[in-house]
Amino acid sequence: MGTPGFITGLQTALTQLANWMLILVPAIIVITFVIGGIALAKAEDGTETKAVKDRMARAIIGAAIAGTATWVGQWVVQLFNINTGG
């Protein structure tokens, strides 16, 4: 029967996106730490420090979710590909 064309295209797109995320996610996390560290050094009180830490945590969690989503999507497409006999 073979694999439907859209599955192959989706799998290729997810593979390329996952490869880009492998490069981008660590870079975003490092940049977040650097910018956050500078902001923490300039912080003058506890509420400002807490706000900077909260923003850093959200940025890191967002980057991790974005990176993980591509790998999960790729895994799901592979499962679908296996189930269709491809």
Secondary structure in CASP SS format (residue, H / E / C, confidence):
PFRMAT SS
TARGET T0000
AUTHOR 0000-0000-0000
METHOD secondary structure of the structure
MODEL  1
M C 1.00
G C 1.00
T C 1.00
P C 1.00
G H 1.00
F H 1.00
I H 1.00
T H 1.00
G H 1.00
L H 1.00
Q H 1.00
T H 1.00
A H 1.00
L H 1.00
T H 1.00
Q H 1.00
L H 1.00
A H 1.00
N H 1.00
W H 1.00
M H 1.00
L H 1.00
I H 1.00
L H 1.00
V H 1.00
P H 1.00
A H 1.00
I H 1.00
I H 1.00
V H 1.00
I H 1.00
T H 1.00
F H 1.00
V H 1.00
I H 1.00
G H 1.00
G H 1.00
I H 1.00
A H 1.00
L H 1.00
A H 1.00
K H 1.00
A C 1.00
E C 1.00
D C 1.00
G H 1.00
T H 1.00
E H 1.00
T H 1.00
K H 1.00
A H 1.00
V H 1.00
K H 1.00
D H 1.00
R H 1.00
M H 1.00
A H 1.00
R H 1.00
A H 1.00
I H 1.00
I H 1.00
G H 1.00
A H 1.00
A H 1.00
I H 1.00
A H 1.00
G H 1.00
T H 1.00
A H 1.00
T H 1.00
W H 1.00
V H 1.00
G H 1.00
Q H 1.00
W H 1.00
V H 1.00
V H 1.00
Q H 1.00
L H 1.00
F H 1.00
N H 1.00
I H 1.00
N H 1.00
T C 1.00
G C 1.00
G C 1.00
END
